[in-house]
Amino acid sequence: MITDDFSTEVETRLNDFFTDKINYKEMAKMIREVNNVLSLCVMRDCEIIKFGVKNIDDSFYWLNKLAEVLDPYLDA
């Protein structure tokens, strides 16, 4: 596992993200839910995706937002 420290810029963006955009506990819950659904989808030929996460589109949105905070790619 890589244990590089975040730069000050990334720490600031993460702090702003979890202060201004979404609660970190809600984000952790979404990550776990999406991980669960994706895992089940792989194991069960995606039949569970219809019933897994009620707000998978919302979870997908916030996971992408977090990715952009960590390593901006789409904001270019």
MODELLER restraints for C-alpha pairs under 7 A, 6 or more apart:
rsr = mdl.restraints
at = mdl.atoms
rsr.add(forms.Gaussian(group=physical.xy_distance, feature=features.Distance(at['CA:10:A'], at['CA:70:A']), mean=6.18, stdev=0.5))
rsr.add(forms.Gaussian(group=physical.xy_distance, feature=features.Distance(at['CA:13:A'], at['CA:69:A']), mean=5.92, stdev=0.5))
rsr.add(forms.Gaussian(group=physical.xy_distance, feature=features.Distance(at['CA:14:A'], at['CA:69:A']), mean=6.26, stdev=0.5))
rsr.add(forms.Gaussian(group=physical.xy_distance, feature=features.Distance(at['CA:18:A'], at['CA:24:A']), mean=5.61, stdev=0.5))
rsr.add(forms.Gaussian(group=physical.xy_distance, feature=features.Distance(at['CA:30:A'], at['CA:59:A']), mean=5.54, stdev=0.5))
rsr.add(forms.Gaussian(group=physical.xy_distance, feature=features.Distance(at['CA:33:A'], at['CA:53:A']), mean=6.45, stdev=0.5))
rsr.add(forms.Gaussian(group=physical.xy_distance, feature=features.Distance(at['CA:34:A'], at['CA:53:A']), mean=6.90, stdev=0.5))
rsr.add(forms.Gaussian(group=physical.xy_distance, feature=features.Distance(at['CA:34:A'], at['CA:56:A']), mean=6.91, stdev=0.5))
rsr.add(forms.Gaussian(group=physical.xy_distance, feature=features.Distance(at['CA:34:A'], at['CA:59:A']), mean=7.00, stdev=0.5))
rsr.add(forms.Gaussian(group=physical.xy_distance, feature=features.Distance(at['CA:37:A'], at['CA:49:A']), mean=6.27, stdev=0.5))
rsr.add(forms.Gaussian(group=physical.xy_distance, feature=features.Distance(at['CA:37:A'], at['CA:52:A']), mean=5.52, stdev=0.5))
rsr.add(forms.Gaussian(group=physical.xy_distance, feature=features.Distance(at['CA:37:A'], at['CA:53:A']), mean=6.73, stdev=0.5))
rsr.add(forms.Gaussian(group=physical.xy_distance, feature=features.Distance(at['CA:40:A'], at['CA:48:A']), mean=6.57, stdev=0.5))
rsr.add(forms.Gaussian(group=physical.xy_distance, feature=features.Distance(at['CA:41:A'], at['CA:47:A']), mean=6.57, stdev=0.5))
rsr.add(forms.Gaussian(group=physical.xy_distance, feature=features.Distance(at['CA:41:A'], at['CA:48:A']), mean=5.88, stdev=0.5))
rsr.add(forms.Gaussian(group=physical.xy_distance, feature=features.Distance(at['CA:41:A'], at['CA:49:A']), mean=6.14, stdev=0.5))
